[in-house]
Amino acid sequence: MNDNYKILAVFEYSTEAHITKSKLDSEGFKTLLMDEKTIDTDPLVSNAIGGVKLLVHKDDFEKAATIYNEIRIYQKDENGNDLFCPNCNATQILIAPLTRRNIFYMLFPFFEKTRRICNNCKTVF
């Protein structure tokens, strides 16, 4: 990876990455996609190699992160209403990464309960 770029976001598929990349490019940011062609060739390897990485030039990283956080899709409840962080009451809620606490959850990750994380204060609930 080029030392002048930092990973802003990781996507499961390149189409998702291209949407965000297009927005950032239109705002004048220097962006790159990493592992895009590999995943386009075989989408089943996305989890194995860590997804498509959207890289932004390190000088523009903070500004690009601000724009990305404004346009990204946050979690809603089953009725389409905003979810609120129990700590800071923010509505910028994402799905938290799996913890894989033991061998059972490593072998059967679909049994692990979905947890959420606040993008504002990083509280996991």
N, C-alpha and C positions, 0 to 999 in steps of 0.2 A: 504494500500500500504506500502511496505517496505521502511523505511526511508533512506536506503542506495542506493536507486534507484531513478532516475528522468525520467520523460517522455521526450523522444527524439522526437517522432512523433506519430501521430494518423492516422489510416487508416480506410477506410470504411469496408474493408473485410480482413480476416486473411491471404488470399493468398498474398496480397500486403505486409502485415507486415512480412510474412515469408521470402520474397525475401530480404528485407533489413536486417532482423535479421540474415539470413544466411551469408550475406556479412560481417556484424560486427562480428559474431561468428568466421568466418574464419580469421579475423584480430586479434583475441584474446580477444575481449571485452566480458564482462559478461552482458548478456541481458536476459530479460524476456518479455513475452507477457501478457497483462491483458485484460480481457473480451473476449478473443479469443473464448472460448468454447460457451459462451452465444450467440455470434453473429453467430457462425457456426451452432448452433441449430436453430436460427431464424434470418436470415439476415435482416429482416424488422425492427428489434429493434436497428440496428446500430446507426442511428441518435439519437434515444431516450437515449441511454446510452453513447453516445460520441465516438463510434468507438472502434477499437482495438488499445490499447496503447502499443507502443514499449518502454520499459524501459531499461535504461543503468545505470550501476553502477556509482554513482556520482563522483568517483575518475577519471573515464574515459570519463566523459560527453563531455568535450570540444573537445577531440580528435575524439570521435565518431560523434559529430556534424559536424566536418570538413569533415569526410569521407561521412557522409550522404548527406551533401550539394553538394559534388562532384558527387554522383551517382544518385541523385533524378532527376526526369523528370520535366523539366521546360516548360512553355507554349510557343507555337509557333503561328504564324499567320495562316490564312487559306491556305497559300501556303507552309507551313512548314518552313518558315524563322524565325529566332530568333526575339523576341520582345525586345525592348530596353527601359530601364527606362528613363523617361523624366528628372529625376533629376541627376542620376549618370552615365547613359548610360550603365549600367550592363545588362546582358542577363539572369540573374537568376530571372525570372518572374514567379510568382505563382498566382493562383486564390485567391482573397481576400475573407475573410469570409463575409457572408451576414450581413447587418446591421440591418434589420428589424426595420426600422425607424418608421413605424406606423402600425396600425391594419390591413390595407389592405395588406401590404407586409408580415405580419405574417400569414394571412390566405391564401394568394396566392403568395408564394415566387418565383414562376417561372416567375412573371412579373418584378421582380427586375433586373435591368441591371447588367450584369457581370462586376465586377471591378477586377483589378489586383493589386498585391503588389510586390514590389521589395524585394527579399530576401536579398539583399545587404544593402540597405539604408532604407528599410521599407516604402518607399513612396507608397501611394495608388493612383491609377489613373484609 
